[in-house]
Amino acid sequence: MQQLPDQSKELQVERCFGLLLSPGRHVRHSDMQLVEMLSWSIGSHSHDRKSYVITGQWDCNDPAFESLNQETAKDSGVFFTVAVDLVIKVR
């Protein structure tokens, strides 16, 4: 997530309380799987912009992630969707 620099108000992330993953692209909310969030923190600052680091862990044996455990051809790709639940404060 990145805020446009010409906005008059700063959006500040207060906390992250959920990390969701799903194999695929253009997935529905109901397809997302809540995974164990290990940590979140404010990362580096550059050009008056903050970055946030969110770390999570999923069970690779979970049937929902079975497609990610398949071997793929060298020139093919696999899409993976990541979403986070954030509490944002406007400053």
DSSP file (Angstrom, degrees, kcal/mol; ACC not computed):
  #  RESIDUE AA STRUCTURE BP1 BP2  ACC     N-H-->O    O-->H-N    N-H-->O    O-->H-N    TCO  KAPPA ALPHA  PHI   PSI    X-CA   Y-CA   Z-CA
    1    1 A M              0   0    0      0, 0.0     2,-0.4     0, 0.0    51,-0.1   0.000 360.0 360.0 360.0 133.6    0.0    0.0    0.0
    2    2 A Q        -     0   0    0     49,-0.1     2,-0.3    47,-0.0    49,-0.1  -0.991 360.0-136.2-140.4 129.9    1.4    3.4   -0.9
    3    3 A Q        -     0   0    0     -2,-0.4     7,-0.0     8,-0.1     0, 0.0  -0.620  30.1-108.9 -83.9 141.3   -0.2    6.8   -0.4
    4    4 A L    >   -     0   0    0     -2,-0.3     3,-1.3     1,-0.1    -1,-0.1  -0.475  25.0-131.2 -66.7 138.3   -0.1    9.3   -3.2
    5    5 A P  T 3  S+     0   0    0      0, 0.0    -1,-0.1     0, 0.0    -2,-0.0   0.691  99.1  62.3 -69.9 -18.2    2.3   12.1   -2.3
    6    6 A D  T 3  S+     0   0    0      2,-0.0     2,-0.2     3,-0.0    -2,-0.1   0.340  75.2 115.9 -91.8  10.3   -0.1   15.0   -3.2
    7    7 A Q    <   -     0   0    0     -3,-1.3    -4,-0.0     1,-0.1     0, 0.0  -0.525  62.9-140.6 -77.6 145.2   -2.7   14.0   -0.6
    8    8 A S  S    S+     0   0    0     -2,-0.2     2,-0.4     1,-0.0    -1,-0.1   0.711  83.6  54.1 -80.5 -20.5   -3.4   16.6    2.2
    9    9 A K  S    S-     0   0    0     81,-0.0     2,-0.4     2,-0.0    -2,-0.1  -0.927  79.1-130.7-119.6 141.5   -3.8   14.0    4.9
   10   10 A E        -     0   0    0     -2,-0.4    81,-3.2    -7,-0.0     2,-0.6  -0.712  13.4-143.3 -88.9 135.1   -1.4   11.3    5.9
   11   11 A L  E     -A   90   0A   0     -2,-0.4     2,-0.5    79,-0.2    79,-0.2  -0.881  19.3-166.4 -96.6 123.1   -2.7    7.7    6.4
   12   12 A Q  E     -A   89   0A   0     77,-3.4    77,-3.4    -2,-0.6     2,-0.6  -0.940  18.3-132.8-115.0 127.2   -1.0    6.0    9.2
   13   13 A V  E     -A   88   0A   0     -2,-0.5    75,-0.2    75,-0.2     3,-0.1  -0.678  21.7-177.5 -77.9 118.0   -1.2    2.3    9.8
   14   14 A E  E     -     0   0A   0     73,-3.0     2,-0.3    -2,-0.6    -1,-0.2   0.879  63.1 -24.7 -81.9 -42.1   -2.0    1.7   13.5
   15   15 A R  E     -A   87   0A   0     72,-1.2    72,-2.6    26,-0.0     2,-0.5  -0.988  48.7-129.6-165.4 160.8   -1.9   -2.1   13.3
   16   16 A C  E     +A   86   0A   0     -2,-0.3    70,-0.2    70,-0.2     3,-0.1  -0.978  23.7 172.0-115.8 129.2   -2.3   -5.1   11.2
   17   17 A F  E     +     0   0A   0     68,-2.2     2,-0.3    -2,-0.5    69,-0.1   0.304  59.5  35.0-123.7  10.1   -4.7   -7.8   12.5
   18   18 A G  E     -A   85   0A   0     67,-0.8    67,-2.2    18,-0.1     2,-0.4  -0.928  48.8-165.2-164.7 140.6   -5.0  -10.3    9.7
   19   19 A L  E     -AB  84  35A   0     16,-0.5    16,-2.6    -2,-0.3     2,-0.4  -0.995  17.9-172.5-126.6 123.6   -3.0  -11.8    6.9
   20   20 A L  E     -AB  83  34A   0     63,-3.1    63,-2.5    -2,-0.4     2,-0.3  -0.930   2.3-174.7-122.3 142.0   -4.9  -13.7    4.1
   21   21 A L  E     +AB  82  33A   0     12,-2.3    12,-3.0    -2,-0.4    61,-0.2  -0.943   6.3 173.3-133.3 153.0   -3.6  -15.8    1.3
   22   22 A S  E     -A   81   0A   0     59,-1.8    59,-3.3    -2,-0.3     2,-0.2  -0.922  32.1-121.1-157.3 134.3   -5.1  -17.6   -1.7
   23   23 A P  E    S+A   80   0A   0      0, 0.0    57,-0.3     0, 0.0     2,-0.2  -0.530  78.8  36.3 -66.6 142.9   -3.6  -19.4   -4.7
   24   24 A G  S    S-     0   0    0     55,-2.8     2,-0.3    -2,-0.2     3,-0.2  -0.468  82.7 -83.6 110.1-179.8   -4.8  -17.7   -7.9
   25   25 A R  S    S+     0   0    0      1,-0.2    56,-0.1    -2,-0.2    54,-0.0  -0.956  99.1  16.1-131.1 145.2   -5.6  -14.3   -9.3
   26   26 A H  S    S+     0   0    0     -2,-0.3    -1,-0.2     1,-0.1     2,-0.2   0.942  86.3 175.0  56.4  50.9   -8.8  -12.2   -9.1
   27   27 A V        -     0   0    0     -3,-0.2     2,-0.2    -5,-0.1    -1,-0.1  -0.483  30.9-111.7 -87.5 157.5  -10.0  -14.4   -6.2
   28   28 A R    >>  -     0   0    0     -2,-0.2     3,-1.6     1,-0.1     4,-0.6  -0.499  27.7-112.8 -82.0 156.9  -13.2  -13.8   -4.2
   29   29 A H  G >4 S+     0   0    0      1,-0.3     3,-1.3     2,-0.2    -1,-0.1   0.873 118.2  59.6 -56.7 -37.4  -13.0  -12.8   -0.5
   30   30 A S  G 34 S+     0   0    0      1,-0.3    -1,-0.3     3,-0.0    -3,-0.0   0.672  98.5  59.5 -68.0 -15.9  -14.5  -16.2    0.4
   31   31 A D  G <4 S+     0   0    0     -3,-1.6    -1,-0.3     2,-0.1    -2,-0.2   0.635  83.8 102.5 -84.2 -14.9  -11.5  -17.9   -1.3
   32   32 A M    <<  -     0   0    0     -3,-1.3     2,-0.5    -4,-0.6   -10,-0.2  -0.443  62.6-146.8 -74.0 142.1   -9.0  -16.2    1.0
   33   33 A Q  E     -B   21   0A   0    -12,-3.0   -12,-2.3    -2,-0.1     2,-0.4  -0.940  12.1-130.3-111.9 125.7   -7.5  -18.2    3.8
   34   34 A L  E     -B   20   0A   0     -2,-0.5     2,-0.3   -14,-0.2   -14,-0.2  -0.596  32.4-168.8 -72.0 129.1   -6.6  -16.6    7.1
   35   35 A V  E     -B   19   0A   0    -16,-2.6   -16,-0.5    -2,-0.4     2,-0.4  -0.775  32.8 -81.7-119.0 165.0   -3.0  -17.6    8.1
   36   36 A E  E     -C   57   0B   0     21,-1.1    21,-2.6    -2,-0.3     2,-0.6  -0.502  40.7-148.7 -69.1 118.4   -1.0  -17.2   11.2
   37   37 A M  E     -C   56   0B   0     -2,-0.4    19,-0.3    19,-0.2     3,-0.1  -0.800  14.4-175.2 -89.2 122.4    0.5  -13.7   11.4
   38   38 A L  E     -     0   0B   0     17,-2.3     2,-0.3    -2,-0.6    18,-0.2   0.862  59.3 -26.3 -86.5 -39.5    3.8  -13.8   13.2
   39   39 A S  E     -C   55   0B   0     16,-1.8    16,-3.0     2,-0.0     2,-0.3  -0.990  44.6-158.5-166.1 162.7    4.7  -10.1   13.3
   40   40 A W  E     +C   54   0B   0     -2,-0.3     2,-0.3    14,-0.2    14,-0.2  -0.974  22.2 161.1-147.3 145.9    4.2   -6.7   11.7
   41   41 A S  E     -C   53   0B   0     12,-2.2    12,-3.0    -2,-0.3     2,-0.5  -0.977  44.7 -91.5-156.5 165.0    6.4   -3.7   12.0
   42   42 A I  E     -C   52   0B   0     -2,-0.3    10,-0.3    10,-0.2     3,-0.1  -0.746  46.5-164.4 -82.8 127.4    7.3   -0.4   10.5
   43   43 A G  E     -     0   0B   0      8,-3.6    -1,-0.1    -2,-0.5     9,-0.1   0.314  39.4 -27.6 -88.9-141.4   10.1   -0.9    8.0
   44   44 A S  E     -     0   0B   0      6,-0.1     7,-1.3     8,-0.0     2,-0.4  -0.295  52.4-136.1 -76.9 159.2   12.4    1.7    6.4
   45   45 A H  E     +C   50   0B   0      5,-0.2     2,-0.3    -3,-0.1     5,-0.2  -0.956  28.0 166.5-114.0 132.0   11.6    5.3    5.7
   46   46 A S  E >   -C   49   0B   0      3,-2.3     3,-1.4    -2,-0.4    -2,-0.0  -0.974  65.6  -5.4-147.6 135.6   12.5    6.9    2.4
   47   47 A H  T 3  S-     0   0    0     -2,-0.3     3,-0.1     1,-0.3    -1,-0.1   0.888 128.6 -55.8  51.2  45.5   11.4   10.2    0.8
   48   48 A D  T 3  S+     0   0    0      1,-0.2     2,-0.4    -3,-0.0    -1,-0.3   0.727 113.9 119.5  61.5  24.8    8.9   10.8    3.7
   49   49 A R  E <   -C   46   0B   0     -3,-1.4    -3,-2.3   -47,-0.0     2,-0.3  -0.963  52.4-146.4-121.2 138.8    7.3    7.4    3.0
   50   50 A K  E     -C   45   0B   0     -2,-0.4     2,-0.3    -5,-0.2    -5,-0.2  -0.731   6.7-155.0 -98.7 149.4    7.0    4.6    5.5
   51   51 A S  E     -     0   0B   0     -7,-1.3    -8,-3.6    -2,-0.3     2,-0.4  -0.915   7.8-146.9-118.8 154.1    7.1    0.9    4.6
   52   52 A Y  E     -C   42   0B   0     -2,-0.3     2,-0.5   -10,-0.3   -10,-0.2  -0.948   1.5-150.8-123.7 141.2    5.5   -1.9    6.6
   53   53 A V  E     -C   41   0B   0    -12,-3.0   -12,-2.2    -2,-0.4     2,-0.5  -0.952  12.6-175.1-115.8 122.5    6.7   -5.4    7.0
   54   54 A I  E     -C   40   0B   0     -2,-0.5     2,-0.5   -14,-0.2   -14,-0.2  -0.975   4.6-166.4-120.0 127.2    4.2   -8.2    7.7
   55   55 A T  E     +C   39   0B   0    -16,-3.0   -17,-2.3    -2,-0.5   -16,-1.8  -0.944  15.0 162.2-117.4 131.8    5.4  -11.8    8.4
   56   56 A G  E     -C   37   0B   0     -2,-0.5     2,-0.4   -19,-0.3   -19,-0.2  -0.892  24.1-144.2-141.0 171.3    3.2  -14.8    8.3
   57   57 A Q  E     -C   36   0B   0    -21,-2.6   -21,-1.1    -2,-0.3     2,-0.3  -0.999  11.4-167.4-141.1 134.1    3.3  -18.6    8.1
   58   58 A W        -     0   0    0     -2,-0.4     2,-0.7   -23,-0.2   -23,-0.1  -0.888  30.5-110.3-120.9 156.3    0.9  -21.0    6.4
   59   59 A D    >   -     0   0    0     -2,-0.3     3,-1.9     1,-0.2     6,-0.2  -0.742  20.9-157.7 -83.7 111.8    0.7  -24.8    6.7
   60   60 A C  T 3  S+     0   0    0     -2,-0.7    -1,-0.2     1,-0.3     9,-0.1   0.647  91.5  61.8 -68.0 -13.0    1.8  -26.1    3.3
   61   61 A N  T 3  S+     0   0    0      3,-0.0    -1,-0.3    -3,-0.0     5,-0.1   0.506  75.4 114.7 -88.5  -5.0   -0.2  -29.3    4.1
   62   62 A D  S X  S-     0   0    0     -3,-1.9     3,-2.0     1,-0.1     4,-0.1  -0.487  71.7-133.5 -64.9 128.9   -3.5  -27.4    4.2
   63   63 A P  G >  S+     0   0    0      0, 0.0     3,-1.5     0, 0.0     4,-0.3   0.774 102.5  68.2 -57.0 -26.7   -5.7  -28.5    1.3
   64   64 A A  G 3  S+     0   0    0      1,-0.3     3,-0.2     2,-0.1    -4,-0.1   0.766 104.4  43.2 -63.8 -24.5   -6.4  -24.9    0.4
   65   65 A F  G X  S+     0   0    0     -3,-2.0     3,-1.3    -6,-0.2     4,-0.5   0.175  77.9 114.0-106.4  16.1   -2.8  -24.5   -0.7
   66   66 A E  G X  S+     0   0    0     -3,-1.5     3,-1.6     1,-0.3     4,-0.2   0.864  71.6  59.1 -56.8 -39.7   -2.4  -27.8   -2.6
   67   67 A S  G >  S+     0   0    0     -4,-0.3     3,-0.8     1,-0.3    -1,-0.3   0.761 100.0  57.9 -64.1 -23.2   -2.0  -26.0   -5.9
   68   68 A L  G <  S+     0   0    0     -3,-1.3    -1,-0.3     1,-0.2    -2,-0.2   0.617  99.2  59.5 -80.8 -11.8    1.1  -24.2   -4.5
   69   69 A N  G <  S+     0   0    0     -3,-1.6     2,-0.3    -4,-0.5    -1,-0.2   0.396  84.7 102.7 -94.4   1.6    2.7  -27.6   -3.7
   70   70 A Q  S <  S-     0   0    0     -3,-0.8     2,-0.2    -4,-0.2    -3,-0.0  -0.645  78.0-115.3 -88.0 141.7    2.7  -28.7   -7.4
   71   71 A E        -     0   0    0     -2,-0.3     2,-0.3     1,-0.0    -2,-0.1  -0.550  35.7-157.7 -71.2 136.7    5.7  -28.7   -9.5
   72   72 A T        -     0   0    0     -2,-0.2     6,-0.1     4,-0.1    -1,-0.0  -0.797  23.9 -91.7-116.2 159.4    5.4  -26.2  -12.4
   73   73 A A    >   -     0   0    0     -2,-0.3     3,-1.5     1,-0.1    -1,-0.1  -0.314  40.0-112.5 -65.0 152.8    7.1  -25.9  -15.7
   74   74 A K  T 3  S+     0   0    0      1,-0.3    -1,-0.1     3,-0.0    -2,-0.0   0.843 115.0  41.6 -57.8 -37.8   10.2  -23.7  -15.8
   75   75 A D  T 3  S+     0   0    0      2,-0.1    -1,-0.3     0, 0.0     2,-0.2   0.335 101.4  86.0 -96.5   7.9    8.6  -21.1  -18.0
   76   76 A S    <   -     0   0    0     -3,-1.5     2,-0.3     2,-0.0    -4,-0.1  -0.640  62.5-147.3-103.6 165.7    5.2  -21.0  -16.4
   77   77 A G        -     0   0    0     -2,-0.2     2,-0.4     2,-0.0    -4,-0.1  -0.850   5.6-139.5-128.7 165.4    4.1  -19.0  -13.4
   78   78 A V        -     0   0    0     -2,-0.3     2,-0.3    -6,-0.1    -6,-0.0  -0.994  18.9-136.5-125.8 129.7    1.7  -19.4  -10.5
   79   79 A F        -     0   0    0     -2,-0.4   -55,-2.8   -54,-0.0     2,-0.4  -0.636  20.6-175.5 -87.4 146.7   -0.4  -16.5   -9.2
   80   80 A F  E     -A   23   0A   0    -57,-0.3     2,-0.4    -2,-0.3   -55,-0.1  -0.985  11.8-149.8-144.4 124.5   -0.7  -15.9   -5.5
   81   81 A T  E     -A   22   0A   0    -59,-3.3   -59,-1.8    -2,-0.4     2,-0.4  -0.841  11.4-170.8-104.5 134.5   -3.0  -13.3   -3.8
   82   82 A V  E     +A   21   0A   0     -2,-0.4     2,-0.3   -61,-0.2   -61,-0.2  -0.976   6.5 175.9-123.5 135.7   -2.1  -11.7   -0.5
   83   83 A A  E     -A   20   0A   0    -63,-2.5   -63,-3.1    -2,-0.4     2,-0.4  -0.976  10.0-159.6-135.9 151.5   -4.4   -9.4    1.5
   84   84 A V  E     -A   19   0A   0     -2,-0.3     2,-0.6   -65,-0.2   -65,-0.2  -0.971  16.2-135.3-130.4 147.7   -4.1   -7.7    4.9
   85   85 A D  E     -A   18   0A   0    -67,-2.2   -68,-2.2    -2,-0.4   -67,-0.8  -0.912  35.9-178.2 -99.2 120.4   -6.6   -6.3    7.4
   86   86 A L  E     -A   16   0A   0     -2,-0.6     2,-0.6   -70,-0.2   -70,-0.2  -0.876  31.1-141.9-123.0 151.0   -5.4   -3.0    8.6
   87   87 A V  E     -A   15   0A   0    -72,-2.6   -73,-3.0    -2,-0.3   -72,-1.2  -0.972  31.0-168.1-105.5 119.1   -6.5   -0.3   11.1
   88   88 A I  E     -A   13   0A   0     -2,-0.6     2,-0.4   -75,-0.2   -75,-0.2  -0.910  10.5-158.6-116.2 135.5   -5.6    3.0    9.5
   89   89 A K  E     -A   12   0A   0    -77,-3.4   -77,-3.4    -2,-0.4     2,-0.5  -0.929  14.4-137.1-112.6 135.0   -5.7    6.4   11.2
   90   90 A V  E      A   11   0A   0     -2,-0.4   -79,-0.2   -79,-0.2    -2,-0.0  -0.799 360.0 360.0 -91.3 127.9   -6.0    9.7    9.2
   91   91 A R              0   0    0    -81,-3.2   -80,-0.1    -2,-0.5    -1,-0.1   0.380 360.0 360.0-107.5 360.0   -3.6   12.4   10.4
